Amino acid sequence: MLIVEPFKKYFSGPGSGGRAALLVLALLGLAARAGYIYWTRDAAPHPDLGSFLPSSLPFTHPFDTSPREPLFVWWLWLAGKLGAGSAAGIRLAGSLWFLPSFFLFFALASRFLGTGRAWAAAVLYAFLPAQVQSDSLGLRNLQETFALLLLLNALHAPGGPKAWRMSAAALALLALTRVNYVLSGFLLLAAAAWRARNLRPLLALLPALLLLAPHLQNNRARHGDPLYSVSLHTRYISNMENLGRPGFPATVEEWQKDPYAQRLTARQWLFENHTPYELARDSAKGLLSGLWDFYWKVYFSLGLPGRAAVGLLGLYLLGAALALLTPALRLLPLWLLLLTLPYAFTSHVFWAGRFFTPFAPLALLLAVLGGARAWDTLRGLLPRPRPAPKL
């Protein structure tokens, strides 16, 4: 398997104990998530969860999940059949996706940072409070994380049929989980095609489009719009942005009565409601939210002392700068940018942490990179003991 190549040598070394230690760390990370779920077991389910439940959808056939994409609905159907239909049960079952995601993350970290630094990244990934809470919501973001890490490992592996098949499978999973990843996947594959000077990587998007087609057809049959899932979000955000303007809700209370009311199509909102300058300006604002505000306000600050959050944010920025200056590491900030880009324009109005947590592990890799450089610099500044004089 391509995903085990970066750490196969480390695991197979005589007496290294790497395999057992990594498994223990993974289980401790899972235990942290299970503990958090138990601690918050009486909390109300996330407001988004109900719209994915098969019981709240027609679900006359596997792809009849409009407006939601089907993969998470299938997962909830399976969880219900296995007796995990309560909110806490769904959260606990969903946290199991952490285990394969953890090993994929370690593989990716090993590819870029080496095995030693990959351990530091793995510890952060296992226990960072915001990551633990995100993985324990019982929503689809942990499935997104798994498929995305599978894709990134494939894109960084040596080219060939195995890497192509893994990319295609990962993109299919992503598209069936959240349709936005069709654009994200295209951007990632385009970058891979540019690096390879070959268009073949772009073909990995075709299986995703073919498997997504029944969902789009179901949207069309039920609502007359293949992209109804996207249109709903467009209505929600455009109504929020135009609050108080003629033809739109006058107050937040009025908007909340029907936040999805159709007043503008996506085309009208983007190209008639905004000038090209406003599109560029607001996309830049939204991009800043995804690359800075999320990490500052949520990912590095949730559940951590202020100084720790500031320290991690500083290391993240240092790591990003170092990666940009290091050809072998430039993919990390590039991937983070490309994955944030599809959310850029909408994020100038509204963003939620669950949009960005599936690819936030890339920021952890950058933070570890920055921490390693800071540590190396600090060691270089410390006085070294003088050798004892020879007699």
Secondary structure, DSSP 8 states (H G I E B T S, - for coil): -GGGHHHHHHHHSTT--HHHHHHHHHHHHHHHHHHHHHHTTTS---TTGGGG-GGGS--SSTT--TTS-HHHHHHHHHHHHTT--SHHHHHHHHHTTHHHHHHHHHHHHHHHH-HHHHHHHHHHHHH-HHHHHHHTS-STHHHHHHHHHHHHHHHHS-SSHHHHHHHHHHHHHHHHH-TTHHHHHHHHHHHHHHHHT-SGGGGGGHHHHHHHHHHHHHHHHHHS-TTHHHHHHHHHHHHHHTTTSTTS-SSHHHHHHSTT--SS-HHIIIIISS-HHHHHHHHHHHHHIIIIIHIIIIITTTTS-HHHHHHHHHHHHHHHHHHHH-GGGTHHHHHHHHHHGGGHHHHTT---HHHHGGGTHHHHHHHHHHHHHHHHHHHHHS---------
